[in-house]
Amino acid sequence: MTDIKKQLLSVADSCVKCGICAPHCPTYTHTQNENESPRGRIALIQAWAGGNLPISDNLLNHIDSCLLCRACEKACPAVVPYGKLIDDFRAEIHDEMPTKNSVKMIKSISENKRIQGFIKSGLRFYQTNHLQKTARFLHLPKLLGLNELERLVPNFKEKEPLKNYYATKNEVKGDVGLFVGCMGELFDFETVNAAIHVLTHVGFNVHLPENQTCCGALALHDGDKNSAIKLAIQNELAFSAENLQAIVTIASGCGVTLREYSAKNFTTKVLDISHFLSQTDFDFSTLKPFSGNVRLHSPCSLKNGLKTDKSVLKVLQQIPEIQISALPETQQCCGAAGSYSLRHEEMAKTLLNELLTTALEKPTDYLVSSNIGCALHIAAGLRERSENVEVIHPIVLISRCLK
């Protein structure tokens, strides 16, 4: 038996099979299939690692259909590190797993800044010359196997090039690094600008290291552990040059991954931006009133991974006259889950429709989410329903309300 199989068995054996996790698992909730529950997946990994179950399409499909939302970890009395178990298993059988073209494409984009630059130019041409409408009319994205990826792309907006440093114009409280991530600058530039605006307003000099890169989550959850490690090392080096009080993230999915790097002098500084603001001396009297009904979505990575979802509501409630209501605590994953919506379209859309039905039970003008993957997925669902609801990051709301 290999060392990795021994490690997998050791972790899997810590699960007592109590089943408390099952009702918290989105895939089990919707299928009622024990193999689609955390307990069931752990049993499958145990059987494989113990030599009692061969690799098969059924085994791979059951493991791959896990969203890694980590709701089971939050509920688990035995504190089983389920997410790491799934990632380690996927890494071990990586060569056996087929990868869809859309997933390969999004990984290539996330890890290569040259490709990101090409995509920026391509998107401008694609959306401003009626090519997108023509392509959709001819069903070209579907024919090329890129339909689920193409539907996520937001409307193109002109963007100013980012600088590596932004100085505060107020009393200096310190220096922070801003982790932009691979998709922030490409698909959510307003959030990046809002983060810089708010952090410098509060009194922090903001550093954006040019050589920062993708956090590695897409590679890690795809079983590509070598790429994930290389990306982690690059990010650790990128943010080591300055004496930073914090490394602030604007995507909770990135935040979870960064917090699980091996370098402790890096991981201890990583904070989601809303949580960072909740711990700083923020003068909330500088916020002007906001009108509009706001629904708050807490991404799984924020509530189950970072466990700082309460900070978002705490900060947003400081905005005068805001009408805000959070989605129920029992609301399950939206179905985005990194590249999950590209690999498991049916389950992803089932979960998305469930979330949107709940969110729209009340009058809603804005839906706030702290993770870009969730935001793109939710926004696509709203467009498909022809709902006029803007999906924005909480820091964008804060930025818009600064006097």
N, C-alpha and C positions, 0 to 999 in steps of 0.2 A: 504493500500500500504506500502510495506517495505521501510526502509530507503535507501537501495541500489537501489531500483527501482526509488525512488525519485531523487537520485543522478544521475542515468543514464538519467532520463528524463531531468534534469536540464542541463546536458552537451549536450545532443542531441538537446535540444531546442535552443542552441546557433547557430546551423547550419541554415542558411537562405535559403538553397536549391538552391543556385545560379547556381550550376553545374560547376563552374570554375575548380573544382578538377577533373572532369570526364576524360578529355583527358590526365591527368597525371597518371591515375590509370591503371596499367598493365592488370588487369583482365577485366576491362571494355573495354579497347582498343581492346582486343582479342575476347571478347564475344558480345559486344554491348548490354549487358543485364543490365538494370538499377539496378537490384538487386545485380549486381557484381560491382557497383560503390560505392564510399564512401558515396555519398548522399543517395543511395538506402539502403545501410547497416544501416546507421543512422536511416532512416525511419522505417526499420524493427525493430530495437532496441526500437525506440519510441513506436511503436505499441505493442510490447511485454510488455514493462515496464508499458504502460498505460492500460494493460489488454484487448487489442483489438486483440491480435494475440497469439495463443497458441504455445508452443514449438512443432516443427515438424522437420522432416528430412530436408525439404527444407530450413527452417530458419537456422538450424545449418550448413548446407552445404554452404550457402551463406556467413555466417559470418566466417566459418573456411577457406574458399577459399581466404580470405584476406591475402596478403603477409606481411602486416605491414611494407611496405617499407617507408611509411610516406611521399611519394611524394605529397600526397594530403595536408598534413599539411603545407608543404613549399609553396604551391600555395594558401592556404585558406586565403581570406581577413578577415574572421571573427575569425581567429586563434582558430579554434575548436581543442581541444586536442583529436584528433581522435584515436591515438594509445592507450591512456589510456582508452578511452571509450570501445574499442574493448577488451582490456585486462580485464577490470572490468566486462564486459558482459560475457566473457569466464569463468571468475572465478565464477560468479554467477550460471552459468549453467554447471559447470564442470562435475557434476555427470551424466548429460544427454549426454555428448559427448563421443562417442566411441574412443578408442585410439588404433592405430595400434601397432602390436608387435615391429616393427622397432623403433617406437617413444618411446615406453616403454623402449626398450633396450638402446637407446642413452641417455635417461634421467637417467637411472640407472648408466650407465658408467660415465656420467658427474658429478654425485653427490657423487660417492663413490670411494675413492682412492684405496681401496683394489681391487675393480673390475677393475680399470684402470691398476693395476699391473698385474692382471691375463690376461687382454686383451693384454698387451705388450708381455707377454710370449707366449700367444696363437697366436698372429700375426706372431711372429718369426717362430713358428712351421708351421703355416698354409701356409706361403709364401715361406719358404726355403726348404720345403719337397714336393713340387709339389702338395700339397693338393688343393691349390687355383685353379690351372688349371684343376684338376680332378673335383672339385666341380662345376666349371663353365661349364665344358663339360657335366656334368650330370644335369645341371640346378638346382642344390640343393638350392642355395640362393633364387631362384624364388619360388621353391616349399615350402620353409620355410617362405616365405613372407619377406625375408631380402635382396632381389635383389638390391633395391635402396640404402640401407645402404652399402652393400658389394662393390658396384661399386665405392663408394667414397674413399675406403681405399687405401692410397698411398703405394708404395713399401717400405717394411721394411728396416730400416737402424739401425745399432747398435748405441746405445746412451750411453753417459757417464752420471752417476747420477748427478743431479743438486745439487749445494751447496746452503746454505742459504744466503751467503754473498760473494760478489766479490769486492775487493778493487781496486780503480783506481791506476795506476802506474804513473799518471801525477799529476799536481797541482790539489788539491781537490777543486771542486766547490760546492760540497754539496752531500747529500744522497737522493736517490730515491728508491721507491719500484717498483718492476716489477711484474705486474699482468700477470701470465702465462696462466690462464684460464684452463678449464678442458680438452681441446683438444690440446692445444699448445704443451705440453710435449709429448703427445701421438702420434700426427700426424704431428707436424710441429716443430720438435726439432731444425732444422736449423735456424728457425726464432728466437727462444728463445736464442740460442747461439749468433746469430748475434746481437740481442738487447743488450746482456751483453757485447759483444766485443765493440760495438760502444759507449755505454754509459760510460763504463770505460775508453775508449780512449778519450772521450770528457772531462773527469775529474770528473765523478760521481761515488761514491760508490753505489753499487747496492744490494738491499736487496730483497730476495725472501722468504717471510714468509712461513714456512712449512705448516701451517694450513690454508693457503688460499685455496679457493675452487671455484667451478663453480660460475659464476656471477649470475645465476638464470634466464637467459633469456629463456632457453628452458622450464623451469617450468612455468614461468610467462605467456608466450604466449600459453602454453597448458592449462591455466586456473588453474594451481596448485599454487595458491597464497600463501598458507601456507609454502610450500617448498621454494618458492622464498624468502619469508621473512626470514626464517631460514638461508638460504645461504647468504643473505645480511648481517645479524647480524654477522655471522662468518667471513666474509671478512672485515667488519668494525673493528672487534676486532683484526684480523690478522695484519692489517696495522697500528694499533694504537700504537704499542709498540715502534716504532722508530720515531725520529723527521725527517720526510720526507718532502722534498720540493715539491715532486710530486709523484703521483702514475701513472706510465707509463703503457699504454696498448699496446698490439701488435695485437689486434683484435678489429676492430671498433664496431662490434656487442656487444662485452663485454663492451667496453667503454661507449656506450649509456646507457646500463643497469646500470653500476656503477654510472654514472652521475645522475641517477634518484633515488638513494638510499635516505633514509630519513635523514641521518647524514650529515649535511652541512660541517662539518670540514673534512669529507671524500670526498664528491663529488666535492668540489672546487679544490681538488688536482689532480683529474683524468684528464689525457691528453693523447691523441693518440701520439705515439712515433714520428711520422713525424712532428706533430705540436709542440711537445716539442723541437725537434732539431731545428726547424725553429726559435724558441725563445731563443735559447742558443747561446753562443759565440763559434760556431763551425768553426774551421779552415778548410775551404773547399780546401785549397791548399794541404792538406794531402791526397786528393783523386787522384788516378791515372786514366788515360783515360780508357774509357769503349767502346768496340766495340760490335755492335749488335743492331738490331732494337727492340725498346721497345714500347709496347702498354700499356697505363695506364688505368686500370679499377678503378673507384671510387665506392665503395660499397654504397648502399643506407644508411646504418648506418653512414657512414662517411659524405656524402653530405647532407642528409636530417635530420639526428639525431644530430651528433656532429657539422656539418657544417664547417669542417676544411679540406675539400678535396683539396683546393688550396694549402695547406701547403706541400702536397706530391710532387706535380709538382715543387713547388718552391725549395724544397730540392734536388730533383733528377736532376733538370736542372743545378745544380752546378757541376755535374760530368763532367769532360772534355771529349769532343768529343761524348757524348751520343746522340743517335738519338732516341728521344722520342716523341710520339704523344698520346694525351689523346683521349679516346672514346668520341663521341659527347655528349654534355650536355643533349640532348634529349634521350639518351640511357636509357631504363627502366631497372628495376630489373632483375638480372640474373636468378632468380628463386630459389636460394638456401634458403634464408630467414629462417635461423635456421633449424627447422625440416620440413619446408614446402615441400621440394623436396621428403621427405619420405611419405608425406600424399597426395600430389597432383602431381603425377609424370608427367601427361600429360601436365599440364600448366607449370610446372617447366622446362620441356624439350623444350617446345615451346619457352619460354623466353630465355633459354640458347642458343638454336640454332640461335635465332635472334641476340643475343649478339655476338656469335662466327662468324657469317656471316659478321657482321660489323667489328669485330676486325681483321679478316683475309683478309679484302679488301686490306690492305697494307702488305708488307713483314714484318713478325713478328717472332722474335727469342725468345723474352721473353714477357710474359704478367704479369704485376705487379698488385697485389691487396692487400689491407690492412686488409682483413678479411678472417680468415681461412675457414669459411663455404663457402664463395664465391669461394675461391681458390680451395678447394677440388671439388666443383661442376663443376667449369670451367675446371679443370685439367681432370676430368672424361670425360667431353664432348670432349675435345681435343684428349684423348686416343681413344675414340670411333670413332673419325674421322680420326684416324691415323696421326694426325698432330704432328710434332716434335717441339713443343713450350713448353718452360719451364715456369711454373707458380710459381712466387716467391713473397715474401713480399718486399716492398721497402727497409726495413732495411737490408735485405739480400744483395740487390744490393749495398747499401752503404758500408756494411761490406766487401764485395768482392773487393771494390775499395780502401779500406784503404791501404796506403803504409806501 
